[in-house]
Amino acid sequence: MTTQPYQPFQPESRRRPDRKLQAIMTLGAAVVLFVFGYYEWHEVEVLKHRGVVVEATIDHVKTGKRARITVSYTTRDGEPVTAKTSYSTTPEAVGDKIRVVYDPQKPTRMQVVGELDYLETYVAVGFGAILCLAALVLALWPRGPSNQASPQVSPYPW
């Protein structure tokens, strides 16, 4: 009769999760960041290529970590529009006039002139690339010893 070495009980919550599952989840997060980066890039490109510059009046100013302003303007077709900027780096006061660039096909898509920026695109794609690298490491890096007992083979043939 052979005896098994003592293996301390480890509840399910303390066992190592599957690395392949972690790699798939990390890759999924990277894809989400790449899609968000593409969306942000597309927004700026649309405004750069078919945007129309008009004068707008500031209706509301929100301060804080990320200042946002609400502006009102009239499109070249005479349609009145009220929209929020995606961001504004220059603090303005209510009632001031500023120049904005808007998309004629979607007039609420707008930004302050001179503030078309790819920063959000770069950040999203950069973090997506880091997560892709982490998923690759998780998928290919050799695992350490598992928490399960190795099978015991008797040295005797009977």
Secondary structure as GFF3:
##gff-version 3
##sequence-region A 1 158
A	DSSP	three_ten_helix	12	14	.	.	.	ID=ss1
A	DSSP	alpha_helix	19	50	.	.	.	ID=ss2
A	DSSP	beta_strand	52	62	.	.	.	ID=ss3
A	DSSP	beta_strand	68	74	.	.	.	ID=ss4
A	DSSP	beta_strand	80	84	.	.	.	ID=ss5
A	DSSP	beta_strand	97	103	.	.	.	ID=ss6
A	DSSP	beta_strand	106	112	.	.	.	ID=ss7
A	DSSP	alpha_helix	119	140	.	.	.	ID=ss8
###
